[in-house]
Structures are given as structure tokens and as C-alpha cells.
Amino acid sequence: MSLAFERIGPSGRCKALAGAFFILTAMMIAGSPSTAATDVSPVSGTITIVLDQAQVMRLPDGVATLVIGNPLIADISIQAGGLIVLTGKGYGVTNLLALDHAGAVLTQKLIQVQGPRDNLVVYRGIERESYSCTPKCERRITLGDSPQYFDTVLGQIGSRTGQAQGGVQSSK
């Protein structure tokens, strides 16, 4: 082996060693059990959800595990009959993976969460307020609103909900 390296010269030795290293690395990666987990099927579409709204999706047969890339953007609720409910939690794009028992990817989708279309945003300097205008404009808290506005509206909603729940009498 040393005779072969002496005949090809110093620059040829570097190229031969680099080639051998590349082949050995490729063989180790190909035989590695971790590559099965990284073989991911291509994304099979984008699901667009409006912030704070839900959408129903049917899963393929054989799903054992569901993964949401960023649960701050979207959330899932598993339902009977192979259905899930996707809910938009925050602005942005994340992904959904459905895996079988062996860890193979059955489906992979992008989930894009957008703001509502009926939203009116009012800026008062750096302060921001959101309103839903269908058909009359009413306060609607949305991610990105000013803390004081957000907290005020949320407090009013919580107070109203508490009053409604307190008004319900249990029948014994």
C-alpha cells in the first residue's frame, strides 16, 4: 500500500485519502440505524388556518404518533374515527407529522396560521387595538395588541364568562 502512495506523489496521496475517507463515511452513514428516522416524505400540502379558529382533518390509516413542530402556532386535538382538530394558536408556519408504529412518516403537512380577515387594527402612536367588524366593529383581542388594551378586554371577557357561569344553577 505504501508503494502505491509513493508512486502517486504528495498531492495524489491527499486526494486518495480524501476519497477513501468519503467512501468510509458514506458507508457508515448508509449502515446507520438513525437514517431511517431522517428519511422524511415530502410535504403533502399546506393547511391554512385563521388564528383562533379550528379546522377538521382526516388522518391516514395506521397513525400511531402525531407531532406538531411548534405548539405555540398550532395545536391538535385527537378525535374518534381518525379525525383531528387543528386550532390556530399564533401567527406563523409550523408542520404536522403523522408517524406509524415503526416511526415511518405517513404524512407531513405545513400549517400556516394567518390573522382574521375581518380584523380592523387601530394604532394610537405605538399602542395597538384590534376590532372585529362583522358587521359592527367590536373589541377583539389579538396577538400583538397593546398590553393595557389586551388585559382590559380580556378582563371584561373573563368577568362576563364568570357571571354567566355563576348564573347557572345546578339542579339536585
JONOR-V16895 format. One record per residue. RES is the residue in one small letter. PSI is psi in degrees with one decimal (* if undefined). Layout:
res,psi
RES,PSI
RES,PSI
This chain:
res,psi
m,-39.1
s,-32.1
l,-40.0
a,-39.4
f,-35.5
e,-33.7
r,-31.5
i,-8.1
g,170.8
p,-44.3
s,-34.4
g,-35.9
r,-43.0
c,-43.1
k,-40.4
a,-42.9
l,-41.1
a,-41.3
g,-42.8
a,-41.8
f,-43.4
f,-44.8
i,-44.1
l,-41.2
t,-44.0
a,-39.3
m,-39.7
m,-41.0
i,-41.9
a,-34.2
g,-3.1
s,134.3
p,-17.9
s,-15.8
t,-25.3
a,-35.5
a,-22.2
t,-7.6
d,103.8
v,132.7
s,156.3
p,155.5
v,131.2
s,43.5
g,166.7
t,134.6
i,124.6
t,126.4
i,144.2
v,139.3
l,134.8
d,17.8
q,165.3
a,157.8
q,140.1
v,141.1
m,139.6
r,135.3
l,153.7
p,160.0
d,146.5
g,12.6
v,129.4
a,-28.7
t,137.1
l,138.5
v,130.9
i,126.4
g,-47.4
n,101.3
p,-6.0
l,-18.0
i,-45.1
a,154.6
d,155.0
i,147.9
s,123.2
i,131.2
q,166.1
a,156.2
g,22.4
g,24.2
l,150.2
i,155.7
v,120.1
l,131.3
t,130.9
g,118.6
k,-28.9
g,160.2
y,145.4
g,-167.3
v,135.0
t,-169.7
n,161.2
l,128.1
l,135.2
a,120.1
l,151.5
d,-175.0
h,-28.4
a,-4.5
g,5.4
a,143.3
v,119.4
l,-39.1
t,150.6
q,125.2
k,148.1
l,140.7
i,119.8
q,122.8
v,122.5
q,163.5
g,160.7
p,149.7
r,-20.2
d,15.8
n,132.4
l,128.0
v,127.5
v,126.5
y,130.0
r,87.4
g,-121.1
i,-4.2
e,140.6
r,137.4
e,142.3
s,144.4
y,144.7
s,124.4
c,72.5
t,93.2
p,-17.3
k,139.5
c,122.9
e,154.0
r,139.0
r,117.8
i,137.9
t,150.3
l,129.8
g,-10.9
d,157.2
s,142.1
p,-42.3
q,-46.0
y,-47.2
f,-50.8
d,-38.8
t,-49.7
v,-41.9
l,-39.5
g,-41.0
q,-42.1
i,-45.0
g,-40.6
s,-44.6
r,-43.3
t,-43.0
g,-41.3
q,-39.8
a,-40.6
q,-33.0
g,-25.1
g,-13.8
v,123.6
q,134.7
s,138.5
s,119.4
k,*
